[in-house]
């Protein structure tokens, strides 16, 4: 089960680390589903210390909840994003710095709640930047956790035996993920048309011209 969990960690982490902003704009439900999966996996690992049945079950439940919320709570998607991505960042901080075993594993939960509140406040002001930073850092933390589960004897992935190197590698992966997303954001994120192939600007211009002709 640990091998399956490790592979799940790595794949989910890479997906959200490298393409968070793209997934949000192109496949919003999938983006939320991946966030829910990552949150559930990290939460289960925080509570049990391993990626067993509980962690995988929480990951599936989290993915299903946020996937459904992408449809049912669509008008509030920015606040939902702030809450979910903030929770992921809080759990990622606990995972990267080895804080998730404090208070019987509930310290990670506390950081998730704090991250959710902070994310809900920050996201309206720094929307795209928040998505890129949160997805890159959260994805990098999950990749590192998966690598440690897959290769437990390698100190580079072990936050206990590796000293500052695992945290440093996580920050390097975060920078790579952010750089990749920023480098591709212009191709991934395009203004969406409001009416068929007519853009919002065209509609506004036509409306202005129509009002001018009536004067």
Beta strands, then each sheet from edge to edge (+ up, - down):
end
